[in-house]
């Protein structure tokens, strides 16, 4: 049985500064219900399921975050993060390390899913990995899960 993590981003419509049209910084994510007795690390995957061509466009992969209540905004776009916590980041669908904000074509709004995984281990996965490798490394280790989404359009 996988426990629940509540995941909250303060707004439904993503502000400009968290997109490619603005400062392109990662938004703050508030987490509730993280059980540190079973969760040893957190992983976050941000995905655009509305991307033309079948969706599954990845905007952010970050893992090995200690169990925290808030992931603050503007996490450095480095493979190895050392502040405000230690973590590793992977390569997104833009081919970049770290968070790359929404940059949808003009037209309808897209949903951006923020999925948070509580893991019973710290992953032995090198920084720079892609989504498929992260998902494989997490197999059998997910003990908590939560998700939310925001909207952005141009």
Secondary structure, DSSP 8 states (H G I E B T S, - for coil): --EE-EEE-S-SB--GGGBTTTT-----EEEE---TTT--EEEEEEEETT-TTTS-EEEEEEEEE-S-SEE-S----SSEE-SSS-EEE-B-TTS-BS---B---SSS-EEEEEEEEEESS-----TT--HHHHHHHHTTTEEEEEEEEEEE--
